[in-house]
Amino acid sequence: MSDKYVTCEVVTPERVLYSGNVKMVVAPGLEGEVGILPLHAPMVAVLGVGELRLKLDEDKQEYIAIHKGYIQVLEDKVIILVNFAEFASEIDIKRAKEAKERTTKEIAEAQKKGEDYYKAQIDLEKAENRIRISKRI
């Protein structure tokens, strides 16, 4: 492989979402974006919620909504293991908006009752991210 590309894999518990060569990876780290180019120093980092960008060539990028995980960088390979990942082009915006409305209501009801709403907060965060990333296409 040329030193102009790095092999990248995006893996969720359900599937390998992406596997191929890219010019650059930009991932949402916990303390800001992490940019990876070919021949990057090896590293492991925790990823948050946000947009994963894969630069395929000078004119083409893939945008992927991700929700928490890890990135491992080797000299010639980037492995991204996340709980959830979805291409911007695959996001069902109507379903994402419905999920946002539903979880917003669940959080409000749980707060009134003094109940734990951690799962609903995660679902809301995921829905808002999907809506934001869907606007990239």
MDTraj code that builds the backbone (N, CA, C; nanometers):
import mdtraj as md
import numpy as np

residues = "MET SER ASP LYS TYR VAL THR CYS GLU VAL VAL THR PRO GLU ARG VAL LEU TYR SER GLY ASN VAL LYS MET VAL VAL ALA PRO GLY LEU GLU GLY GLU VAL GLY ILE LEU PRO LEU HIS ALA PRO MET VAL ALA VAL LEU GLY VAL GLY GLU LEU ARG LEU LYS LEU ASP GLU ASP LYS GLN GLU TYR ILE ALA ILE HIS LYS GLY TYR ILE GLN VAL LEU GLU ASP LYS VAL ILE ILE LEU VAL ASN PHE ALA GLU PHE ALA SER GLU ILE ASP ILE LYS ARG ALA LYS GLU ALA LYS GLU ARG THR THR LYS GLU ILE ALA GLU ALA GLN LYS LYS GLY GLU ASP TYR TYR LYS ALA GLN ILE ASP LEU GLU LYS ALA GLU ASN ARG ILE ARG ILE SER LYS ARG ILE".split()
xyz = np.array([
    [0.0849, -0.1184, 0.0000],
    [0.0000, 0.0000, 0.0000],
    [0.0888, 0.1238, 0.0000],
    [0.0429, 0.2234, -0.0662],
    [0.1152, 0.3508, -0.0751],
    [0.1102, 0.4234, 0.0586],
    [0.2127, 0.5070, 0.0829],
    [0.2116, 0.5849, 0.2067],
    [0.1139, 0.7018, 0.1993],
    [0.0350, 0.7083, 0.0904],
    [-0.0668, 0.8128, 0.0776],
    [-0.2009, 0.7687, 0.1343],
    [-0.2129, 0.6414, 0.1692],
    [-0.3376, 0.5868, 0.2214],
    [-0.3111, 0.5053, 0.3472],
    [-0.4150, 0.4922, 0.4273],
    [-0.4125, 0.4070, 0.5450],
    [-0.5378, 0.3191, 0.5382],
    [-0.5274, 0.1939, 0.5776],
    [-0.6426, 0.1051, 0.5822],
    [-0.7275, 0.1429, 0.7040],
    [-0.8565, 0.1489, 0.6846],
    [-0.9474, 0.1882, 0.7927],
    [-1.0617, 0.0883, 0.8031],
    [-1.0943, 0.0508, 0.9259],
    [-1.2099, -0.0346, 0.9530],
    [-1.2959, 0.0316, 1.0602],
    [-1.4249, 0.0380, 1.0326],
    [-1.5217, 0.0879, 1.1303],
    [-1.6096, -0.0309, 1.1662],
    [-1.6040, -0.0706, 1.2938],
    [-1.6691, -0.1934, 1.3382],
    [-1.7659, -0.1638, 1.4527],
    [-1.8874, -0.2189, 1.4418],
    [-1.9869, -0.2115, 1.5487],
    [-2.0135, -0.3548, 1.5964],
    [-2.0889, -0.3726, 1.7032],
    [-2.1223, -0.5096, 1.7455],
    [-2.2011, -0.5873, 1.6391],
    [-2.2725, -0.5154, 1.5514],
    [-2.3557, -0.5812, 1.4510],
    [-2.2856, -0.6097, 1.3188],
    [-2.1874, -0.5238, 1.2808],
    [-2.1301, -0.5384, 1.1473],
    [-2.0014, -0.4569, 1.1308],
    [-1.9318, -0.4892, 1.0234],
    [-1.8207, -0.4056, 0.9796],
    [-1.8835, -0.3032, 0.8858],
    [-1.8923, -0.1796, 0.9312],
    [-1.9594, -0.0759, 0.8534],
    [-1.8739, -0.0310, 0.7355],
    [-1.7437, -0.0204, 0.7577],
    [-1.6550, 0.0259, 0.6504],
    [-1.5218, -0.0461, 0.6623],
    [-1.4665, -0.0822, 0.5475],
    [-1.3332, -0.1388, 0.5412],
    [-1.2730, -0.0983, 0.4072],
    [-1.1646, -0.0208, 0.4112],
    [-1.1021, 0.0228, 0.2877],
    [-0.9900, 0.1211, 0.3145],
    [-0.9329, 0.1721, 0.2085],
    [-0.8231, 0.2671, 0.2196],
    [-0.8759, 0.4101, 0.2195],
    [-0.8166, 0.4936, 0.3040],
    [-0.8555, 0.6344, 0.3139],
    [-0.7303, 0.7205, 0.3198],
    [-0.7468, 0.8462, 0.2832],
    [-0.6362, 0.9421, 0.2929],
    [-0.6245, 0.9992, 0.4342],
    [-0.7404, 1.0093, 0.5030],
    [-0.7409, 1.0707, 0.6355],
    [-0.8654, 1.0269, 0.7130],
    [-0.8513, 1.0186, 0.8440],
    [-0.9617, 0.9885, 0.9350],
    [-0.9686, 1.1026, 1.0358],
    [-1.0886, 1.1549, 1.0579],
    [-1.1102, 1.2545, 1.1633],
    [-1.2208, 1.1993, 1.2526],
    [-1.1860, 1.1768, 1.3806],
    [-1.2786, 1.1137, 1.4743],
    [-1.3035, 1.2040, 1.5944],
    [-1.4230, 1.1921, 1.6552],
    [-1.4558, 1.2743, 1.7724],
    [-1.3983, 1.2157, 1.9016],
    [-1.2815, 1.2624, 1.9410],
    [-1.2237, 1.2205, 2.0680],
    [-1.2981, 1.2864, 2.1829],
    [-1.2713, 1.2434, 2.3021],
    [-1.3387, 1.3022, 2.4188],
    [-1.2979, 1.4470, 2.4440],
    [-1.1762, 1.4826, 2.4027],
    [-1.1283, 1.6188, 2.4266],
    [-1.1111, 1.6965, 2.2970],
    [-1.1804, 1.6559, 2.1927],
    [-1.1708, 1.7230, 2.0635],
    [-1.1461, 1.6231, 1.9525],
    [-1.1409, 1.6742, 1.8311],
    [-1.1224, 1.5868, 1.7161],
    [-0.9804, 1.5308, 1.7102],
    [-0.9724, 1.4079, 1.6597],
    [-0.8454, 1.3398, 1.6400],
    [-0.8292, 1.3190, 1.4902],
    [-0.7224, 1.3733, 1.4326],
    [-0.6959, 1.3573, 1.2909],
    [-0.5855, 1.2562, 1.2684],
    [-0.6100, 1.1611, 1.1784],
    [-0.5140, 1.0545, 1.1519],
    [-0.4792, 1.0540, 1.0033],
    [-0.3504, 1.0634, 0.9743],
    [-0.2980, 1.0540, 0.8386],
    [-0.2137, 0.9272, 0.8278],
    [-0.1798, 0.8837, 0.7057],
    [-0.0924, 0.7677, 0.6916],
    [0.0391, 0.7879, 0.7684],
    [0.0933, 0.6786, 0.8198],
    [0.2181, 0.6765, 0.8962],
    [0.2097, 0.7505, 1.0298],
    [0.0875, 0.7641, 1.0825],
    [0.0658, 0.8259, 1.2135],
    [0.1298, 0.7384, 1.3211],
    [0.1726, 0.7981, 1.4277],
    [0.2273, 0.7230, 1.5414],
    [0.1182, 0.6340, 1.6013],
    [0.1536, 0.5141, 1.6446],
    [0.0551, 0.4255, 1.7080],
    [-0.0070, 0.4910, 1.8310],
    [-0.1361, 0.4675, 1.8494],
    [-0.2068, 0.5225, 1.9654],
    [-0.3397, 0.4531, 1.9836],
    [-0.3973, 0.4690, 2.1007],
    [-0.5323, 0.4235, 2.1322],
    [-0.6003, 0.5399, 2.2024],
    [-0.7259, 0.5678, 2.1655],
    [-0.7989, 0.6777, 2.2283],
    [-0.9462, 0.6412, 2.2426],
    [-1.0106, 0.7054, 2.3373],
    [-1.1542, 0.6885, 2.3590],
    [-1.2274, 0.7879, 2.2693],
    [-1.3344, 0.7403, 2.2060],
    [-1.4161, 0.8264, 2.1204],
    [-1.5471, 0.8594, 2.1895],
    [-1.5980, 0.9770, 2.1597],
    [-1.7257, 1.0199, 2.2141],
    [-1.8357, 1.0052, 2.1106],
    [-1.9321, 1.0918, 2.1194],
    [-2.0444, 1.0954, 2.0261],
    [-2.0149, 1.2035, 1.9239],
    [-2.0377, 1.1736, 1.7969],
    [-2.0155, 1.2767, 1.6968],
    [-2.0006, 1.2237, 1.5571],
    [-1.9277, 1.3008, 1.4783],
    [-1.9124, 1.2731, 1.3362],
    [-1.7746, 1.2146, 1.3081],
    [-1.7738, 1.1000, 1.2433],
    [-1.6518, 1.0392, 1.1944],
    [-1.6421, 1.0727, 1.0464],
    [-1.5290, 1.1336, 1.0054],
    [-1.5102, 1.1687, 0.8650],
    [-1.3978, 1.0848, 0.8074],
    [-1.4271, 1.0235, 0.6932],
    [-1.3277, 0.9460, 0.6214],
    [-1.3034, 1.0151, 0.4882],
    [-1.1828, 1.0648, 0.4687],
    [-1.1483, 1.1283, 0.3414],
    [-1.0982, 1.0179, 0.2487],
    [-1.1784, 0.9868, 0.1472],
    [-1.1462, 0.8775, 0.0569],
    [-1.0478, 0.9203, -0.0506],
    [-1.0655, 1.0409, -0.1032],
    [-0.9724, 1.1004, -0.1986],
    [-0.9908, 1.2519, -0.1922],
    [-0.9341, 1.3227, -0.2861],
    [-0.9390, 1.4697, -0.2806],
    [-1.0809, 1.5263, -0.2853],
    [-1.1716, 1.4561, -0.3532],
    [-1.3070, 1.5081, -0.3744],
    [-1.4161, 1.4353, -0.2978],
    [-1.3846, 1.3257, -0.2309],
    [-1.4904, 1.2442, -0.1720],
    [-1.4632, 1.2149, -0.0251],
    [-1.5682, 1.2364, 0.0565],
    [-1.5631, 1.2030, 0.1987],
    [-1.6867, 1.1231, 0.2356],
    [-1.6722, 1.0383, 0.3358],
    [-1.7854, 0.9686, 0.3955],
    [-1.8063, 1.0275, 0.5339],
    [-1.9310, 1.0491, 0.5703],
    [-1.9670, 1.1003, 0.7021],
    [-2.0436, 0.9909, 0.7750],
    [-2.0021, 0.9626, 0.8977],
    [-2.0613, 0.8539, 0.9741],
    [-2.0946, 0.9056, 1.1137],
    [-2.2189, 0.8837, 1.1561],
    [-2.2594, 0.9160, 1.2931],
    [-2.2112, 0.8016, 1.3817],
    [-2.1340, 0.8352, 1.4856],
    [-2.0888, 0.7306, 1.5777],
    [-2.1283, 0.7665, 1.7201],
    [-2.1336, 0.6618, 1.8019],
    [-2.1712, 0.6803, 1.9415],
    [-2.0787, 0.5985, 2.0297],
    [-1.9779, 0.6620, 2.0819],
    [-1.8848, 0.6099, 2.1813],
    [-1.8140, 0.4812, 2.1404],
    [-1.6852, 0.4797, 2.1689],
    [-1.6045, 0.3636, 2.1387],
    [-1.4570, 0.3941, 2.1520],
    [-1.3784, 0.3269, 2.0682],
    [-1.2327, 0.3395, 2.0731],
    [-1.1753, 0.3471, 1.9327],
    [-1.0594, 0.4096, 1.9226],
    [-0.9844, 0.4127, 1.7984],
    [-0.8445, 0.3600, 1.8297],
    [-0.7992, 0.2672, 1.7459],
    [-0.6627, 0.2171, 1.7567],
    [-0.5918, 0.2530, 1.6275],
    [-0.4781, 0.3175, 1.6394],
    [-0.4013, 0.3597, 1.5230],
    [-0.2700, 0.2824, 1.5207],
    [-0.2467, 0.2158, 1.4091],
    [-0.1195, 0.1498, 1.3832],
    [-0.0538, 0.2255, 1.2682],
    [0.0662, 0.1928, 1.2331],
    [0.1365, 0.2676, 1.1280],
    [0.0590, 0.2683, 0.9963],
    [-0.0042, 0.1561, 0.9633],
    [-0.0716, 0.1462, 0.8337],
    [-0.2195, 0.1092, 0.8444],
    [-0.2770, 0.1168, 0.9665],
    [-0.4160, 0.0758, 0.9852],
    [-0.4814, 0.1530, 1.0992],
    [-0.6082, 0.1877, 1.0788],
    [-0.6889, 0.2527, 1.1820],
    [-0.8101, 0.1641, 1.2063],
    [-0.8297, 0.1240, 1.3309],
    [-0.9449, 0.0414, 1.3671],
    [-1.0325, 0.1232, 1.4606],
    [-1.1590, 0.1366, 1.4231],
    [-1.2542, 0.2137, 1.5026],
    [-1.3625, 0.1174, 1.5509],
    [-1.3684, 0.0965, 1.6814],
    [-1.4670, 0.0082, 1.7437],
    [-1.5662, 0.0958, 1.8185],
    [-1.6912, 0.0948, 1.7742],
    [-1.7922, 0.1813, 1.8360],
    [-1.9197, 0.1045, 1.8658],
    [-1.9951, 0.1558, 1.9618],
    [-2.1226, 0.0932, 1.9977],
    [-2.2250, 0.1054, 1.8859],
    [-2.2190, 0.2169, 1.8129],
    [-2.3160, 0.2441, 1.7074],
    [-2.2486, 0.3266, 1.5996],
    [-2.2767, 0.2950, 1.4733],
    [-2.2263, 0.3747, 1.3615],
    [-2.3242, 0.3632, 1.2454],
    [-2.3440, 0.4756, 1.1771],
    [-2.4374, 0.4774, 1.0642],
    [-2.3919, 0.5834, 0.9640],
    [-2.3816, 0.5437, 0.8361],
    [-2.3484, 0.6396, 0.7317],
    [-2.4551, 0.7487, 0.7275],
    [-2.4144, 0.8722, 0.7006],
    [-2.5097, 0.9833, 0.6897],
    [-2.6167, 0.9519, 0.5865],
    [-2.5781, 0.8870, 0.4783],
    [-2.6729, 0.8551, 0.3707],
    [-2.7756, 0.7499, 0.4115],
    [-2.7490, 0.6751, 0.5184],
    [-2.8415, 0.5701, 0.5634],
    [-2.9351, 0.6164, 0.6751],
    [-2.9133, 0.7357, 0.7274],
    [-2.9931, 0.7825, 0.8417],
    [-3.1355, 0.8135, 0.7987],
    [-3.2304, 0.7556, 0.8705],
    [-3.3721, 0.7836, 0.8506],
    [-3.4052, 0.9043, 0.9392],
    [-3.4076, 1.0220, 0.8777],
    [-3.4245, 1.1465, 0.9532],
    [-3.5578, 1.1502, 1.0281],
    [-3.6626, 1.0972, 0.9680],
    [-3.7933, 1.0950, 1.0345],
    [-3.7865, 1.0110, 1.1617],
    [-3.7245, 0.8932, 1.1521],
    [-3.7120, 0.8063, 1.2683],
    [-3.6248, 0.8705, 1.3760],
    [-3.5192, 0.9397, 1.3356],
    [-3.4308, 1.0065, 1.4318],
    [-3.5051, 1.1185, 1.5054],
    [-3.5852, 1.1963, 1.4320],
    [-3.6629, 1.3039, 1.4959],
    [-3.7674, 1.2478, 1.5911],
    [-3.8308, 1.1365, 1.5529],
    [-3.9290, 1.0725, 1.6410],
    [-3.8613, 1.0230, 1.7690],
    [-3.7421, 0.9653, 1.7549],
    [-3.6674, 0.9176, 1.8717],
    [-3.6306, 1.0331, 1.9631],
    [-3.5934, 1.1460, 1.9042],
    [-3.5589, 1.2640, 1.9839],
    [-3.6796, 1.3117, 2.0633],
    [-3.7962, 1.3212, 1.9979],
    [-3.9185, 1.3652, 2.0667],
    [-3.9554, 1.2689, 2.1788],
    [-3.9502, 1.1396, 2.1487],
    [-3.9881, 1.0382, 2.2468],
    [-3.8958, 1.0420, 2.3689],
    [-3.7671, 1.0494, 2.3463],
    [-3.6742, 1.0474, 2.4590],
    [-3.6768, 1.1778, 2.5384],
    [-3.7051, 1.2885, 2.4715],
    [-3.7201, 1.4156, 2.5434],
    [-3.8358, 1.4059, 2.6418],
    [-3.9458, 1.3448, 2.5978],
    [-4.0616, 1.3258, 2.6859],
    [-4.0291, 1.2301, 2.8004],
    [-3.9562, 1.1219, 2.7694],
    [-3.9187, 1.0249, 2.8728],
    [-3.8328, 1.0906, 2.9807],
    [-3.7411, 1.1760, 2.9393],
    [-3.6531, 1.2443, 3.0350],
    [-3.7346, 1.3378, 3.1238],
    [-3.8249, 1.4138, 3.0627],
    [-3.9076, 1.5068, 3.1399],
    [-3.9928, 1.4320, 3.2428],
    [-4.0513, 1.3200, 3.2020],
    [-4.1351, 1.2417, 3.2940],
    [-4.0512, 1.1810, 3.4062],
    [-3.9334, 1.1307, 3.3716],
    [-3.8467, 1.0706, 3.4733],
    [-3.7995, 1.1752, 3.5739],
    [-3.7717, 1.2961, 3.5274],
    [-3.7284, 1.4033, 3.6180],
    [-3.8400, 1.4396, 3.7155],
    [-3.9639, 1.4444, 3.6657],
    [-4.0783, 1.4757, 3.7530],
    [-4.0930, 1.3711, 3.8631],
    [-4.0698, 1.2441, 3.8264],
    [-4.0877, 1.1344, 3.9216],
    [-3.9625, 1.1094, 4.0047],
    [-3.8551, 1.1777, 3.9733],
    [-3.7308, 1.1557, 4.0456],
    [-3.6628, 1.0252, 4.0081],
    [-3.6938, 0.9741, 3.8908],
    [-3.6368, 0.8475, 3.8455],
    [-3.5087, 0.8706, 3.7655],
    [-3.4344, 0.7626, 3.7483],
    [-3.3123, 0.7661, 3.6688],
    [-3.3489, 0.7712, 3.5207],
    [-3.2845, 0.8586, 3.4480],
    [-3.3143, 0.8715, 3.3049],
    [-3.1876, 0.8616, 3.2204],
    [-3.0904, 0.7867, 3.2711],
    [-2.9618, 0.7721, 3.2024],
    [-2.9780, 0.7129, 3.0620],
    [-3.0528, 0.6042, 3.0479],
    [-3.0704, 0.5407, 2.9165],
    [-3.1397, 0.6353, 2.8199],
    [-3.2403, 0.7060, 2.8654],
    [-3.3103, 0.8011, 2.7786],
    [-3.2162, 0.9139, 2.7360],
    [-3.1281, 0.9566, 2.8243],
    [-3.0318, 1.0607, 2.7901],
    [-2.9360, 1.0118, 2.6805],
    [-2.8928, 0.8872, 2.6885],
    [-2.8064, 0.8289, 2.5853],
    [-2.8813, 0.8226, 2.4526],
    [-3.0071, 0.7787, 2.4565],
    [-3.0879, 0.7707, 2.3340],
    [-3.1080, 0.9091, 2.2723],
    [-3.1281, 1.0103, 2.3560],
    [-3.1446, 1.1474, 2.3070],
    [-3.0158, 1.1961, 2.2401],
    [-2.9036, 1.1721, 2.3044],
    [-2.7735, 1.2107, 2.2502],
    [-2.7502, 1.1445, 2.1132],
    [-2.7862, 1.0186, 2.1030],
    [-2.7702, 0.9435, 1.9784],
    [-2.8614, 1.0004, 1.8693],
    [-2.9857, 1.0300, 1.9021],
    [-3.0812, 1.0845, 1.8047],
    [-3.0371, 1.2224, 1.7561],
    [-2.9933, 1.3077, 1.8477],
    [-2.9476, 1.4416, 1.8084],
    [-2.8252, 1.4344, 1.7171],
    [-2.7359, 1.3423, 1.7473],
    [-2.6172, 1.3243, 1.6627],
    [-2.6569, 1.2771, 1.5230],
    [-2.7492, 1.1817, 1.5147],
    [-2.7941, 1.1307, 1.3849],
    [-2.8582, 1.2419, 1.3021],
    [-2.9364, 1.3264, 1.3660],
    [-2.9999, 1.4386, 1.2943],
    [-2.8933, 1.5338, 1.2415],
    [-2.7959, 1.5654, 1.3245],
    [-2.6884, 1.6571, 1.2846],
    [-2.6073, 1.5989, 1.1682],
    [-2.5710, 1.4729, 1.1734],
    [-2.4887, 1.4106, 1.0701],
    [-2.5673, 1.3918, 0.9411],
    [-2.6966, 1.3686, 0.9496],
    [-2.7783, 1.3486, 0.8278],
    [-2.7780, 1.4718, 0.7384],
    [-2.7508, 1.5861, 0.7955],
    [-2.7499, 1.7111, 0.7180],
    [-2.6248, 1.7224, 0.6296],
    [-2.5289, 1.6310, 0.6446],
    [-2.4055, 1.6350, 0.5668],
    [-2.4238, 1.5896, 0.4224],
    [-2.5327, 1.5195, 0.3946],
    [-2.5506, 1.4702, 0.2564],
    [-2.6400, 1.5619, 0.1760],
])
top = md.Topology()
chain = top.add_chain()
for i, resn in enumerate(residues, 1):
    res = top.add_residue(resn, chain, resSeq=i)
    for name in ("N", "CA", "C"):
        top.add_atom(name, md.element.get_by_symbol(name[0]), res)
traj = md.Trajectory(xyz[None], top)
